[in-house]
């Protein structure tokens, strides 16, 4: 009888291949959203290096970040449902494959940032990582009832449900290869809002990168960030989130909307050979937070001045 060991090894290899094949599928985007800004947000953007092994792979108006850990990839956000093919194409242009993505991190559960996550997770087999409140919203395919934008309605807010979600605690660090990716809960724009930070290196030069979630006090017409009396609600928690982003070690800011950090201008200056790299800016997170705090204060003043319902 011939030896069985080679056959056992072959069966094991085939089984592993079958598991990998079952984990991923061809990219099939979910139904596109019909919103006022969707077309503008979804304009293509050529991928570019942020720093070290971190790359921008989002659209022109919606950020998505790819990080090469040396032992698989991590993707942050999936933008709109119709953004998924653009993100996938950008990843391929950098020489990577969707199947190399091990985790997809989420900023906040609105359709313009998680709309493409379900399709990208199906196509890659990646595990989605998110805050506890984001995980609940992803499973429901809807922001929760206490989301400031919930009043826009179920149909307007809907996005494809995501089931394979691993909850990441506030302050928890996800380690993959050489990557140490830390979650920072920054609720305000949404209840589950999460900013992410990680160090990345270019040779011996290491920098702190921050994927900052939205700190924008935007809501439906009936919502009050200051609550019924103008001084309660979620205002205090929102201020704490803004202060938290301001305090993060931050050499390079990537906001969830790249325009909030003038990426077009930075890319143009980088293309002209500007030194130091325009993307490296140790004060960017503090300025981002300061602008958000001013807008929140303006919004709270408007709420106090408005007639009582």
Buried (B, 14 or more C-beta within 10 A) or exposed (E): EEEEEEEEEEEEEEEEEEEEEEBBBEBEBBEBBEBEEBEEBBEEBEBBBBBBBBBBBBBBBBBBBBBBBEEBBBBBBBBBBBBBBBBBEBBEEBEBEBBBBBBBBBBBBBBBBBBBBBBBBBBBBBBBBBBBBBBBBBBBBBBBEEBBBBBBEEEEBBBBBBEBBEBBEBEBEBEBBBBBBBBBBBBBBBBBBBBBBBBBEEEEEEBBBBBBBBBBBEBBEEBBBBEEEBEEBBBEBBBBBBEBBBEBEBBBBBBBBBBBBBBEEBBEBBEEEEEEBBBBBEEBBBEBBEBBBEBBEEBBEEBEEEEEE
